[in-house]
Amino acid sequence: MDHVGKDRLIADYPQPLELEPQPGLRWEGIPEESEVALLHRISGIVSSKRTLDEVLGEVIGFTIRATECDACLVYLLDRNANEVVLRASQVPHASDLGTLRIKIGQGVTGWVAEHRSVVALPSNASADVRFKAFRGLVEDTYQAFLSVPLVSGGDLVGVINVHHRDPHTHTEFEIGRLRFVGEQLGLAVAKSLLEEENSRLHEETLEAKRELESRKVVERAKGILQRKLGISEEDAYLKLRDQSRRRRIAMKDLADAIILSEELSRPASGNPAE
């Protein structure tokens, strides 16, 4: 199902920001000081330059403090696949991170993602008709289950799942503050996802430029071999490839060496020194 436990955060994710007790700040009530303090801390996260993993760690940290849960899982939306993917957990699920996928509409988590609505199951969560179990997730055996959408500007970003081992009645305030975390930190997650995507695209652009440059160098080296050895373009390429494999060096490096040798063998130009 959709899951996790509370003894420690998974090693793949950093320790979330510790919420130290502050004067007037009580999770059990909603004094004005509490709202201001919470807004201030979340605002700091949203405006920071934290990585996606760090932001997800903060989501888990806030969730643990807000609900005193035994398990917390965070799924992020993969729009292309129309699925949500497990990206963070409170306890180790290393083999499932990035691989455990749930179709939109599948199970409780998929239902929450599809409808962007909260599901609160106080006991016997696995008996819910929407429930779908996943092999290896101990959270499927937990009694209480609360699932809340993670959103940014009204758009779905992911899903936060909260589990209690024993039956647990989710109060309106508990649900409300988790929804608040989902709405506010959803902005930070969306921002980090965008930065991660921009970084990936930038790296892909650089790699494409490197590949183009490599092809140009190899083409030039092939031309030198064709001219010097009187062979075809295909034979020149095969010769480059075979030598690259035999010498265990990149074809571009071999091509650079051929070009350098060609340039050094040219007669010196210009007037001799007087």
KEGULUM-763169 format. One line per field, with one value per residue: residue in one letter; chain; x, y, z of N, C-alpha, C, O in turn; residue number from 1. Coordinates in steps of 0.1 Angstrom, whole numbers, plus 5000, padded with zeros to 4 digits. Example, Ala and Ser with C-alpha at 12.3 -4.5 7.8 and 13.67 -1.06 7.14 Angstrom:
// residues 2
r = [A S]
c = [A A]
nc1 = [5132 5128]
nc2 = [4943 4978]
nc3 = [5078 5071]
cac1 = [5123 5137]
cac2 = [4955 4989]
cac3 = [5078 5071]
cc1 = [5132 5129]
cc2 = [4967 5000]
cc3 = [5078 5079]
oc1 = [5142 5134]
oc2 = [4967 5011]
oc3 = [5085 5080]
k = [1 2]
// end
This chain:
// residues 274
r = [M D H V G K D R L I A D Y P Q P L E L E P Q P G L R W E G I P E E S E V A L L H R I S G I V S S K R T L D E V L G E V I G F T I R A T E C D A C L V Y L L D R N A N E V V L R A S Q V P H A S D L G T L R I K I G Q G V T G W V A E H R S V V A L P S N A S A D V R F K A F R G L V E D T Y Q A F L S V P L V S G G D L V G V I N V H H R D P H T H T E F E I G R L R F V G E Q L G L A V A K S L L E E E N S R L H E E T L E A K R E L E S R K V V E R A K G I L Q R K L G I S E E D A Y L K L R D Q S R R R R I A M K D L A D A I I L S E E L S R P A S G N P A E]
c = [A A A A A A A A A A A A A A A A A A A A A A A A A A A A A A A A A A A A A A A A A A A A A A A A A A A A A A A A A A A A A A A A A A A A A A A A A A A A A A A A A A A A A A A A A A A A A A A A A A A A A A A A A A A A A A A A A A A A A A A A A A A A A A A A A A A A A A A A A A A A A A A A A A A A A A A A A A A A A A A A A A A A A A A A A A A A A A A A A A A A A A A A A A A A A A A A A A A A A A A A A A A A A A A A A A A A A A A A A A A A A A A A A A A A A A A A A A A A A A A A A A A A A A A A A A A A A A A A A A A A A A A A A A A A A A A A A A]
nc1 = [5008 5006 5031 5052 5076 5087 5112 5136 5148 5151 5182 5188 5178 5182 5184 5154 5146 5148 5122 5122 5108 5090 5082 5048 5042 5024 5016 4992 4973 4959 4971 4978 5005 5015 5006 5020 5047 5048 5042 5064 5086 5080 5079 5106 5117 5105 5116 5142 5172 5172 5179 5159 5158 5164 5142 5122 5129 5123 5095 5088 5097 5081 5056 5058 5061 5036 5017 5025 5031 5036 5047 5057 5052 5063 5051 5058 5045 5046 5041 5042 5040 5017 5015 5022 5053 5073 5093 5104 5108 5101 5113 5138 5134 5149 5152 5128 5125 5120 5113 5090 5058 5026 4996 4976 4946 4947 4945 4945 4963 4965 4939 4936 4954 4942 4917 4924 4918 4913 4919 4909 4914 4906 4910 4917 4926 4933 4909 4895 4878 4893 4919 4951 4975 5011 5039 5062 5060 5057 5040 5015 5003 4996 4972 4958 4954 4962 4959 4970 4968 4997 5002 5007 4999 4973 4978 4985 5012 5022 5017 5011 5015 5004 5008 4996 5004 4985 4949 4937 4922 4918 4919 4900 4917 4942 4941 4937 4961 4979 4971 4977 5005 5009 4999 5015 5043 5042 5047 5074 5084 5076 5091 5118 5117 5114 5139 5156 5148 5156 5183 5189 5182 5201 5225 5221 5221 5248 5260 5251 5265 5291 5291 5287 5310 5328 5322 5328 5356 5363 5355 5372 5396 5392 5392 5419 5431 5420 5431 5459 5463 5449 5423 5388 5360 5346 5364 5383 5369 5365 5391 5399 5381 5389 5415 5410 5397 5417 5438 5425 5415 5395 5377 5376 5399 5419 5414 5421 5448 5457 5451 5468 5493 5493 5493 5517 5535 5534 5551 5570 5557 5561 5586 5620 5638 5658]
nc2 = [4988 5022 5040 5036 5039 5052 5054 5064 5086 5077 5068 5079 5104 5136 5146 5160 5195 5203 5209 5228 5233 5263 5294 5297 5281 5254 5222 5210 5229 5259 5286 5320 5326 5301 5297 5318 5312 5287 5294 5311 5293 5276 5294 5301 5277 5274 5297 5291 5276 5248 5214 5189 5165 5174 5191 5172 5158 5178 5179 5154 5157 5179 5166 5144 5158 5171 5151 5131 5105 5070 5063 5076 5085 5098 5105 5114 5130 5116 5128 5121 5093 5090 5084 5080 5082 5066 5086 5095 5085 5077 5057 5032 5023 5017 5001 5006 5032 5055 5034 5021 5024 5039 5038 5065 5068 5042 5022 5036 5058 5064 5071 5094 5111 5113 5125 5146 5148 5144 5113 5097 5071 5056 5031 4996 4999 4985 4973 4990 4996 5008 5002 4990 4965 4964 4944 4937 4961 4971 4989 4983 4967 4984 5001 5027 5052 5080 5101 5126 5152 5166 5197 5224 5256 5247 5226 5191 5177 5156 5130 5128 5103 5091 5070 5051 5026 5016 5018 5050 5081 5106 5139 5169 5191 5180 5168 5192 5206 5190 5191 5217 5217 5201 5218 5242 5233 5220 5239 5243 5218 5217 5238 5228 5205 5217 5230 5208 5196 5216 5216 5190 5192 5211 5198 5178 5193 5202 5177 5170 5189 5182 5157 5164 5179 5159 5142 5159 5160 5133 5130 5146 5134 5110 5119 5126 5100 5088 5103 5099 5072 5063 5051 5041 5060 5044 5024 5039 5048 5023 5016 5035 5028 5002 5006 5022 5005 4985 5000 5009 5034 5064 5071 5097 5108 5094 5103 5130 5128 5119 5141 5160 5149 5151 5179 5186 5174 5190 5213 5240 5273 5306 5333 5326 5330 5359]
nc3 = [5000 5009 5024 5057 5088 5122 5134 5123 5098 5064 5051 5026 5026 5040 5075 5087 5092 5126 5147 5172 5205 5209 5226 5231 5209 5201 5190 5197 5199 5185 5187 5180 5178 5171 5145 5132 5137 5123 5097 5092 5093 5072 5051 5050 5041 5015 5002 5002 4988 4988 4980 4961 4976 5001 5006 5006 5028 5047 5044 5054 5081 5091 5089 5106 5131 5131 5132 5148 5138 5130 5107 5076 5042 5011 4980 4946 4917 4885 4856 4829 4830 4843 4870 4905 4923 4948 4967 4991 5025 5059 5073 5064 5030 5009 4985 4973 4967 4942 4925 4933 4921 4917 4900 4889 4905 4915 4943 4977 4977 4950 4945 4961 4947 4923 4929 4944 4971 5006 5024 5053 5074 5103 5115 5108 5081 5058 5050 5036 5005 4985 4990 4983 4985 4988 4981 5006 5020 5052 5063 5053 5072 5092 5113 5112 5087 5069 5042 5021 4996 4979 4969 4945 4938 4931 4915 4912 4930 4944 4969 5004 5028 5059 5086 5114 5138 5156 5160 5153 5157 5135 5140 5132 5133 5131 5106 5092 5096 5084 5058 5054 5055 5032 5012 5015 5016 4992 4973 4977 4970 4943 4932 4937 4921 4896 4894 4895 4871 4852 4857 4848 4820 4813 4816 4797 4774 4774 4771 4746 4731 4736 4724 4697 4692 4695 4673 4652 4654 4651 4624 4611 4616 4603 4577 4574 4576 4553 4533 4537 4537 4516 4517 4520 4534 4552 4558 4570 4593 4605 4611 4629 4650 4656 4665 4686 4704 4707 4719 4741 4745 4743 4712 4704 4717 4704 4678 4682 4686 4661 4646 4658 4652 4625 4622 4633 4615 4593 4572 4586 4586 4574 4577 4581 4611 4616]
cac1 = [5000 5012 5036 5065 5078 5091 5124 5146 5146 5159 5196 5189 5173 5188 5176 5147 5147 5142 5112 5124 5097 5091 5072 5035 5040 5019 5009 4979 4963 4962 4973 4983 5019 5018 5005 5030 5059 5048 5043 5078 5095 5077 5083 5120 5120 5101 5124 5156 5177 5173 5177 5147 5159 5163 5129 5114 5132 5115 5081 5086 5099 5069 5045 5060 5057 5022 5007 5031 5028 5046 5052 5053 5058 5060 5051 5058 5038 5053 5030 5043 5036 5004 5017 5030 5064 5078 5105 5109 5102 5106 5122 5144 5127 5159 5150 5115 5126 5121 5108 5076 5049 5012 4989 4966 4933 4950 4947 4941 4972 4961 4926 4939 4961 4932 4906 4930 4910 4919 4913 4913 4910 4911 4913 4915 4928 4934 4896 4889 4877 4903 4932 4959 4987 5023 5047 5074 5058 5052 5029 5002 4997 4992 4957 4953 4960 4958 4965 4967 4975 5007 4998 5013 4990 4962 4982 4990 5027 5024 5008 5017 5008 5007 5004 4997 5003 4973 4938 4940 4912 4924 4910 4899 4928 4953 4940 4939 4975 4987 4967 4984 5018 5009 4997 5026 5055 5041 5054 5089 5087 5075 5103 5129 5115 5117 5153 5162 5146 5164 5197 5190 5182 5214 5235 5218 5226 5262 5264 5249 5275 5303 5290 5288 5324 5335 5319 5336 5370 5365 5353 5385 5407 5389 5397 5434 5435 5416 5441 5473 5463 5442 5413 5375 5356 5342 5376 5390 5362 5368 5405 5398 5374 5397 5427 5405 5395 5430 5446 5416 5413 5383 5379 5379 5413 5427 5413 5429 5462 5459 5451 5480 5504 5492 5497 5532 5542 5534 5563 5568 5554 5566 5600 5630 5643 5671]
cac2 = [5000 5035 5036 5037 5039 5064 5054 5072 5089 5069 5074 5086 5117 5143 5148 5172 5205 5200 5219 5230 5240 5277 5300 5299 5272 5241 5215 5206 5240 5268 5300 5329 5325 5289 5299 5327 5304 5277 5301 5316 5282 5271 5304 5300 5265 5277 5307 5286 5268 5234 5204 5182 5155 5182 5196 5161 5156 5187 5175 5143 5163 5186 5157 5137 5167 5175 5140 5120 5092 5059 5061 5087 5083 5109 5101 5125 5128 5114 5132 5113 5079 5091 5076 5087 5074 5068 5094 5097 5077 5080 5046 5027 5016 5021 4994 5010 5047 5057 5023 5018 5033 5037 5044 5075 5061 5029 5022 5048 5068 5068 5078 5108 5118 5115 5134 5156 5149 5137 5101 5094 5058 5055 5017 4985 5006 4975 4968 5000 4991 5014 4998 4980 4962 4963 4934 4943 4973 4968 4998 4977 4961 4994 5002 5040 5057 5094 5104 5140 5156 5176 5205 5237 5264 5239 5214 5180 5175 5143 5126 5125 5093 5090 5057 5048 5012 5013 5027 5065 5090 5118 5151 5179 5200 5172 5168 5205 5211 5182 5197 5230 5213 5197 5230 5251 5227 5216 5249 5241 5206 5220 5246 5220 5197 5225 5233 5196 5194 5225 5211 5178 5197 5218 5187 5171 5202 5201 5164 5171 5197 5174 5147 5170 5182 5146 5137 5167 5156 5120 5132 5152 5123 5100 5125 5125 5086 5085 5109 5094 5057 5060 5041 5046 5066 5033 5017 5049 5047 5010 5016 5043 5021 4991 5011 5027 4993 4979 5008 5012 5049 5070 5074 5112 5110 5089 5113 5142 5124 5118 5155 5166 5144 5157 5193 5186 5170 5200 5222 5253 5284 5320 5337 5321 5340 5365]
cac3 = [5000 5008 5037 5065 5103 5127 5142 5118 5084 5055 5049 5013 5028 5051 5086 5085 5102 5139 5152 5186 5211 5210 5234 5224 5198 5205 5180 5201 5198 5173 5191 5169 5178 5164 5131 5127 5137 5113 5084 5091 5090 5059 5042 5049 5032 5002 4996 5002 4976 4992 4969 4962 4987 5014 5008 5010 5042 5055 5044 5064 5094 5095 5090 5119 5142 5130 5134 5157 5132 5131 5094 5066 5029 5002 4966 4937 4905 4872 4847 4817 4832 4850 4882 4916 4926 4961 4967 5004 5036 5073 5076 5052 5019 4998 4972 4967 4964 4928 4918 4937 4914 4918 4889 4894 4907 4920 4957 4984 4973 4936 4946 4966 4936 4912 4933 4952 4983 5018 5029 5067 5078 5117 5119 5098 5068 5047 5047 5027 4991 4976 4995 4975 4992 4980 4988 5013 5028 5065 5066 5050 5084 5102 5114 5108 5075 5065 5029 5018 4984 4979 4957 4943 4929 4927 4907 4920 4930 4949 4980 5017 5035 5073 5092 5128 5140 5163 5156 5156 5152 5130 5144 5121 5134 5126 5091 5086 5096 5074 5045 5053 5051 5018 5003 5016 5012 4978 4965 4977 4962 4929 4929 4936 4909 4884 4894 4891 4857 4845 4858 4839 4807 4810 4814 4784 4764 4774 4766 4732 4725 4736 4714 4684 4690 4693 4659 4643 4655 4644 4610 4606 4617 4592 4564 4573 4573 4539 4524 4538 4534 4503 4520 4520 4546 4560 4563 4580 4605 4611 4616 4641 4660 4660 4673 4699 4712 4710 4728 4752 4746 4736 4698 4703 4721 4693 4667 4686 4685 4647 4641 4663 4645 4611 4622 4636 4604 4583 4571 4593 4576 4578 4574 4591 4620 4611]
cc1 = [5009 5018 5049 5065 5086 5104 5135 5142 5155 5172 5197 5185 5179 5178 5168 5150 5141 5134 5113 5112 5100 5080 5059 5033 5036 5012 4995 4969 4966 4963 4979 4998 5023 5017 5016 5044 5059 5049 5058 5087 5093 5081 5098 5124 5117 5110 5139 5160 5180 5172 5163 5147 5158 5149 5120 5116 5124 5100 5079 5087 5087 5057 5046 5056 5042 5013 5012 5028 5039 5053 5048 5060 5054 5061 5051 5052 5048 5042 5031 5038 5022 5004 5023 5041 5069 5092 5112 5102 5108 5115 5127 5134 5136 5156 5137 5116 5129 5116 5094 5066 5035 5005 4979 4953 4935 4952 4943 4950 4968 4948 4928 4945 4951 4921 4911 4922 4917 4912 4918 4906 4915 4915 4911 4916 4927 4920 4889 4889 4888 4917 4938 4972 4999 5033 5059 5072 5050 5040 5015 4995 4993 4977 4952 4961 4954 4966 4961 4975 4986 5005 5006 5004 4978 4965 4988 5005 5030 5014 5017 5009 5013 5001 5006 4995 4990 4962 4940 4929 4919 4914 4910 4912 4941 4953 4942 4954 4983 4983 4975 4999 5019 5007 5009 5039 5054 5047 5069 5093 5087 5087 5115 5129 5119 5132 5161 5160 5155 5179 5199 5191 5195 5224 5233 5223 5241 5267 5262 5260 5288 5303 5292 5303 5332 5334 5327 5351 5373 5364 5366 5396 5404 5394 5412 5438 5431 5427 5455 5473 5456 5430 5399 5371 5352 5354 5383 5383 5365 5382 5406 5392 5382 5409 5422 5403 5408 5438 5438 5416 5401 5386 5382 5394 5422 5427 5421 5444 5466 5460 5463 5492 5504 5497 5512 5540 5542 5547 5560 5566 5560 5581 5609 5635 5657 5681]
cc2 = [5012 5039 5041 5038 5050 5065 5063 5075 5081 5076 5082 5101 5123 5144 5160 5183 5202 5212 5220 5237 5255 5283 5302 5290 5258 5235 5211 5217 5249 5283 5307 5327 5312 5291 5308 5320 5294 5283 5306 5305 5277 5281 5303 5288 5268 5287 5302 5279 5254 5225 5197 5172 5163 5187 5184 5157 5165 5184 5164 5148 5170 5176 5149 5145 5170 5164 5130 5106 5082 5057 5072 5084 5095 5104 5114 5121 5126 5116 5123 5099 5079 5082 5085 5077 5077 5075 5096 5089 5080 5069 5040 5019 5018 5014 4999 5025 5048 5046 5019 5029 5029 5045 5054 5067 5047 5030 5035 5060 5073 5075 5092 5116 5122 5126 5146 5159 5141 5124 5098 5081 5055 5041 5007 4991 4997 4970 4978 4994 4996 5009 4988 4978 4961 4954 4941 4955 4970 4977 4993 4970 4971 4996 5015 5045 5070 5097 5118 5144 5166 5184 5218 5245 5256 5227 5203 5179 5161 5140 5123 5114 5092 5077 5057 5033 5008 5022 5041 5073 5103 5130 5160 5188 5192 5171 5181 5209 5202 5187 5210 5227 5209 5208 5239 5245 5221 5226 5247 5229 5209 5228 5238 5210 5204 5228 5220 5193 5203 5221 5199 5183 5204 5208 5180 5180 5202 5188 5164 5179 5190 5163 5152 5174 5169 5141 5146 5163 5143 5121 5137 5142 5113 5106 5124 5110 5083 5091 5103 5079 5053 5050 5049 5052 5055 5027 5026 5048 5034 5009 5024 5035 5009 4995 5016 5016 4987 4986 5012 5027 5053 5073 5089 5114 5105 5098 5125 5140 5124 5132 5162 5162 5150 5171 5194 5182 5180 5209 5235 5263 5297 5321 5331 5333 5346 5365]
cc3 = [5000 5021 5043 5080 5109 5135 5137 5103 5075 5052 5036 5015 5040 5063 5085 5095 5115 5143 5167 5192 5212 5219 5226 5213 5203 5194 5184 5200 5186 5177 5179 5167 5170 5149 5125 5126 5126 5099 5082 5087 5076 5049 5040 5040 5018 4995 4996 4989 4980 4979 4971 4974 5000 5017 5012 5024 5052 5056 5054 5078 5099 5097 5103 5131 5142 5134 5144 5151 5134 5117 5085 5053 5020 4988 4957 4924 4893 4862 4835 4818 4839 4863 4893 4920 4940 4960 4980 5015 5049 5078 5063 5042 5007 4985 4965 4962 4949 4919 4921 4931 4916 4907 4896 4894 4913 4935 4964 4979 4959 4936 4951 4955 4926 4916 4941 4965 4994 5021 5043 5071 5093 5121 5107 5084 5056 5042 5037 5012 4982 4979 4985 4982 4983 4988 4994 5021 5041 5069 5062 5062 5094 5102 5108 5096 5071 5052 5024 5005 4986 4967 4957 4933 4924 4919 4916 4918 4934 4960 4992 5024 5049 5078 5107 5130 5146 5157 5161 5149 5147 5132 5132 5121 5128 5111 5085 5086 5086 5060 5043 5049 5037 5008 5003 5011 4997 4969 4965 4969 4947 4924 4927 4924 4896 4883 4890 4876 4848 4845 4848 4824 4803 4808 4801 4773 4763 4768 4751 4725 4725 4726 4700 4681 4688 4679 4649 4643 4648 4629 4604 4606 4606 4579 4563 4570 4558 4530 4525 4534 4521 4506 4520 4534 4556 4566 4573 4593 4613 4617 4629 4653 4665 4669 4686 4709 4717 4720 4741 4755 4738 4721 4696 4706 4710 4681 4670 4683 4670 4641 4645 4655 4631 4611 4625 4624 4592 4583 4579 4583 4582 4575 4584 4599 4615 4622]
oc1 = [5018 5009 5057 5054 5091 5107 5143 5135 5166 5172 5205 5187 5180 5166 5173 5155 5129 5138 5106 5106 5111 5069 5059 5022 5044 5002 4986 4957 4975 4956 4985 5003 5033 5026 5021 5051 5070 5057 5063 5096 5102 5086 5103 5134 5125 5113 5147 5151 5190 5164 5157 5137 5152 5145 5111 5107 5120 5094 5069 5080 5083 5050 5036 5049 5037 5002 5004 5024 5050 5063 5036 5072 5043 5072 5044 5053 5057 5034 5020 5032 5016 4995 5028 5039 5070 5101 5124 5090 5120 5124 5121 5128 5131 5157 5135 5107 5139 5116 5087 5067 5031 5006 4973 4949 4925 4961 4938 4944 4967 4946 4921 4941 4951 4918 4904 4920 4925 4899 4930 4894 4927 4923 4903 4907 4922 4919 4879 4899 4891 4926 4932 4980 4997 5035 5066 5081 5039 5031 5005 4983 4987 4970 4943 4973 4941 4978 4949 4987 4984 5007 5012 5003 4973 4957 4995 5011 5039 5003 5027 4997 5025 4989 5016 4986 4984 4964 4945 4927 4925 4903 4919 4917 4949 4963 4949 4958 4993 4992 4979 5004 5028 5013 5014 5047 5065 5053 5075 5103 5095 5092 5123 5139 5125 5138 5170 5170 5160 5186 5210 5199 5200 5233 5243 5228 5246 5277 5270 5265 5296 5313 5298 5308 5341 5343 5333 5357 5382 5371 5370 5404 5414 5400 5417 5447 5439 5431 5461 5483 5457 5429 5398 5378 5355 5354 5389 5389 5367 5384 5413 5397 5383 5412 5429 5406 5409 5444 5444 5417 5397 5397 5390 5400 5432 5437 5427 5451 5477 5469 5469 5501 5515 5504 5518 5552 5550 5552 5549 5573 5563 5587 5605 5636 5665 5693]
oc2 = [5013 5041 5048 5037 5057 5075 5068 5068 5077 5088 5091 5109 5117 5144 5171 5180 5199 5224 5213 5246 5259 5276 5308 5290 5252 5240 5209 5214 5245 5291 5302 5327 5312 5286 5305 5321 5292 5278 5306 5307 5274 5277 5305 5289 5265 5285 5309 5277 5248 5228 5198 5171 5157 5186 5186 5152 5161 5185 5164 5144 5168 5178 5147 5141 5171 5166 5121 5097 5085 5050 5077 5081 5100 5099 5124 5110 5135 5107 5119 5094 5068 5075 5096 5065 5089 5069 5099 5087 5084 5072 5042 5009 5021 5020 4997 5029 5043 5047 5014 5040 5017 5057 5051 5062 5041 5038 5044 5071 5086 5084 5102 5128 5133 5134 5155 5171 5132 5123 5098 5080 5052 5040 5010 4988 5000 4964 4975 4988 4990 5012 4979 4987 4957 4956 4950 4960 4966 4973 4998 4968 4967 4994 5015 5044 5072 5097 5120 5141 5175 5179 5222 5241 5259 5218 5206 5179 5154 5146 5117 5116 5092 5074 5061 5027 4998 5032 5043 5073 5110 5131 5160 5192 5198 5172 5182 5216 5208 5187 5213 5234 5213 5208 5243 5251 5218 5223 5248 5229 5205 5227 5239 5207 5199 5227 5220 5188 5199 5222 5198 5178 5203 5210 5176 5175 5202 5188 5158 5175 5190 5160 5146 5171 5169 5136 5140 5162 5141 5114 5133 5141 5108 5098 5122 5109 5076 5084 5101 5075 5042 5041 5061 5050 5056 5023 5021 5048 5034 5003 5020 5035 5007 4989 5015 5017 4983 4980 5018 5031 5047 5077 5092 5122 5112 5101 5131 5148 5129 5135 5170 5170 5153 5176 5204 5187 5178 5211 5240 5264 5297 5312 5332 5344 5338 5369]
oc3 = [4992 5030 5037 5085 5101 5141 5145 5097 5080 5050 5035 5006 5050 5061 5081 5106 5115 5143 5174 5186 5216 5220 5215 5207 5209 5188 5175 5199 5178 5172 5170 5156 5162 5142 5114 5116 5119 5091 5071 5078 5069 5038 5028 5033 5009 4983 4990 4980 4976 4970 4982 4982 5010 5028 5021 5031 5062 5066 5062 5087 5110 5107 5110 5140 5153 5139 5148 5159 5139 5116 5086 5053 5022 4984 4961 4920 4891 4859 4829 4809 4840 4865 4890 4921 4944 4954 4981 5013 5050 5086 5053 5047 4996 4974 4953 4954 4943 4907 4912 4934 4916 4906 4906 4884 4917 4940 4957 4976 4957 4928 4945 4953 4920 4908 4944 4969 4991 5019 5045 5072 5094 5131 5098 5075 5046 5032 5032 5008 4972 4972 4981 4985 4971 5000 4988 5028 5041 5077 5067 5061 5105 5092 5100 5095 5070 5052 5023 5003 4995 4956 4966 4921 4913 4916 4925 4907 4930 4961 4992 5025 5052 5076 5112 5124 5142 5151 5172 5137 5156 5127 5123 5110 5121 5104 5075 5076 5081 5051 5032 5040 5029 4998 4992 5003 4991 4959 4955 4962 4939 4913 4918 4918 4887 4872 4883 4870 4838 4835 4842 4816 4792 4799 4794 4763 4752 4761 4744 4714 4715 4719 4691 4670 4679 4673 4640 4632 4641 4622 4593 4596 4600 4571 4552 4561 4552 4520 4514 4528 4517 4497 4519 4544 4568 4578 4582 4604 4625 4628 4638 4664 4677 4679 4696 4721 4728 4729 4750 4767 4729 4718 4687 4699 4707 4674 4660 4678 4666 4633 4637 4651 4625 4602 4620 4623 4583 4594 4578 4572 4594 4571 4596 4595 4611 4620]
k = [1 2 3 4 5 6 7 8 9 10 11 12 13 14 15 16 17 18 19 20 21 22 23 24 25 26 27 28 29 30 31 32 33 34 35 36 37 38 39 40 41 42 43 44 45 46 47 48 49 50 51 52 53 54 55 56 57 58 59 60 61 62 63 64 65 66 67 68 69 70 71 72 73 74 75 76 77 78 79 80 81 82 83 84 85 86 87 88 89 90 91 92 93 94 95 96 97 98 99 100 101 102 103 104 105 106 107 108 109 110 111 112 113 114 115 116 117 118 119 120 121 122 123 124 125 126 127 128 129 130 131 132 133 134 135 136 137 138 139 140 141 142 143 144 145 146 147 148 149 150 151 152 153 154 155 156 157 158 159 160 161 162 163 164 165 166 167 168 169 170 171 172 173 174 175 176 177 178 179 180 181 182 183 184 185 186 187 188 189 190 191 192 193 194 195 196 197 198 199 200 201 202 203 204 205 206 207 208 209 210 211 212 213 214 215 216 217 218 219 220 221 222 223 224 225 226 227 228 229 230 231 232 233 234 235 236 237 238 239 240 241 242 243 244 245 246 247 248 249 250 251 252 253 254 255 256 257 258 259 260 261 262 263 264 265 266 267 268 269 270 271 272 273 274]
// end
